Amino acid sequence: MRLDRSEIEARKLELERSYGPWTSHNLQLRDDLYTIRPGVTGGNEARLRRIVQMVTDLAGPIDRLRVLDLGALEGLFAVEFARRGASVVAIEGRRANFEKLRLAKDALELDDLELLVEDVRDLRLERHGQFDVVLCLGLLYHLDAPDVFALLSRMHEVCRRVVLIETRIALHALDPYDHSGRRYWGVFADEPPAETDPHSRDALWSSIGNPRSFHLTTSSLWNALADAGYSSVHECHLPPHVSERSVRVTVAAFTLARERILSVPALNEEQWARLPEQRTPFAVRAARSNALARLRVRVPRRIRSLTARVYGRLTR
Ligand SMILES: C[S@@+](CC[C@H](N)C(=O)[O-])C[C@H]1O[C@@H](n2cnc3c(N)ncnc32)[C@H](O)[C@@H]1O
């Protein structure tokens, strides 16, 4: 049954009372009634333009696709693809976000948008089926190891063409993590503590149940995708999206068969080379070391800044 404008407004108000205002996704619900406000509100619209263009270019036409949106938040991506005629499944683990997404589905009468309140770590081929496109946006870096590796494998399993991953990356290879006999590098980061205001962005955008997450370096992300069986991985630069908050990559990871080479058959017997990590600058390693941090506070500031200048000259 079609909701009229006053019903949409009433439900929106009720949701804001229960869960706080929308924190991220600005969606048009009816005419000039938006989840946040009319117009472009921030960087998300540019992210949406990038993702829609990537899906069209790599797997379109969109209205023939089955799309999975993992960690769908308030539904900007899931709703856009459903409005374009795709059959969409959106998985979101937080009730507050899920209910807001449900309002968009009802207001826009999106029958082909299926919403699930589930943990993305429970993604299973037998339960969720196969998809042409999987969206894993702003999510991977909220998972801890080994879940991050498990999710890369599960997405590969359920996807018959391309997985789009937009994720924050670690700039330095500071923390090693061994998984299935292979070493990966990145940085362990803290997720918001339990006492964080449950209506805040920090809480509503964060992981579910894991107090820390593992951010892979780019080399380790490429290695992990290779190890999970992806056929090729491509990084997107345009349409542009500039993130002020962190260093991110947007990649298309294909799940097609790996081609055999005819002209050099011996190549088919070789493992893919592992991509090497960038060397972590000494200053970054030193800043991480507890012993050095303790020593540092005992050294007078003048000597510290002189040492830093000399080091800067030598390593320029
Ligand atoms: C930073 S937001 C990104 C949202 C959206 N995909 C985007 O790119 O704008 C991460 C979302 O994933 C959800 N999430 C985090 N961990 C999850 C998990 N294990 N299972 C399901 N959802 C999860 C959060 O509730 C949040 O909505």
The ligand as an SDF file (V2000), in Angstrom:
LIG
                    3D

 27 29  0  0  0  0  0  0  0  0999 V2000
   30.8480    2.6810    7.9570 C   0  0  0  0  0  0  0  0  0  0  0  0
   29.2560    1.9920    7.6750 S   0  0  0  0  0  0  0  0  0  0  0  0
   29.2540    1.8890    5.8920 C   0  0  0  0  0  0  0  0  0  0  0  0
   27.8650    1.8460    5.3530 C   0  0  0  0  0  0  0  0  0  0  0  0
   27.6560    1.8200    3.8630 C   0  0  0  0  0  0  0  0  0  0  0  0
   27.9850    0.5400    3.2960 N   0  0  0  0  0  0  0  0  0  0  0  0
   28.4270    2.9180    3.1920 C   0  0  0  0  0  0  0  0  0  0  0  0
   29.4360    2.6040    2.5570 O   0  0  0  0  0  0  0  0  0  0  0  0
   28.0420    4.0840    3.2810 O   0  0  0  0  0  0  0  0  0  0  0  0
   29.3990    0.2750    8.1660 C   0  0  0  0  0  0  0  0  0  0  0  0
   28.0320   -0.3950    8.2410 C   0  0  0  0  0  0  0  0  0  0  0  0
   28.2150   -1.7990    8.4050 O   0  0  0  0  0  0  0  0  0  0  0  0
   27.4050   -2.2520    9.4840 C   0  0  0  0  0  0  0  0  0  0  0  0
   28.1230   -3.3940   10.0700 N   0  0  0  0  0  0  0  0  0  0  0  0
   29.3240   -3.3890   10.6990 C   0  0  0  0  0  0  0  0  0  0  0  0
   29.6850   -4.6340   11.0390 N   0  0  0  0  0  0  0  0  0  0  0  0
   28.6780   -5.4450   10.6160 C   0  0  0  0  0  0  0  0  0  0  0  0
   28.4540   -6.8350   10.6880 C   0  0  0  0  0  0  0  0  0  0  0  0
   29.3490   -7.6560   11.2460 N   0  0  0  0  0  0  0  0  0  0  0  0
   27.3060   -7.3320   10.1630 N   0  0  0  0  0  0  0  0  0  0  0  0
   26.3840   -6.5140    9.6050 C   0  0  0  0  0  0  0  0  0  0  0  0
   26.5420   -5.1800    9.4910 N   0  0  0  0  0  0  0  0  0  0  0  0
   27.6730   -4.6560    9.9990 C   0  0  0  0  0  0  0  0  0  0  0  0
   27.2710   -1.0650   10.4310 C   0  0  0  0  0  0  0  0  0  0  0  0
   26.1340   -1.1750   11.2470 O   0  0  0  0  0  0  0  0  0  0  0  0
   27.2000    0.0720    9.4080 C   0  0  0  0  0  0  0  0  0  0  0  0
   25.8880    0.2480    8.9750 O   0  0  0  0  0  0  0  0  0  0  0  0
  1  2  1  0
  2  3  1  0
  2 10  1  0
  3  4  1  0
  4  5  1  0
  5  6  1  0
  5  7  1  0
  7  8  2  0
  7  9  1  0
 10 11  1  0
 11 12  1  0
 11 26  1  0
 12 13  1  0
 13 14  1  0
 13 24  1  0
 14 15  1  0
 14 23  1  0
 15 16  2  0
 16 17  1  0
 17 18  1  0
 17 23  2  0
 18 19  1  0
 18 20  2  0
 20 21  1  0
 21 22  2  0
 22 23  1  0
 24 25  1  0
 24 26  1  0
 26 27  1  0
M  CHG  2   2   1   9  -1
M  END
$$$$
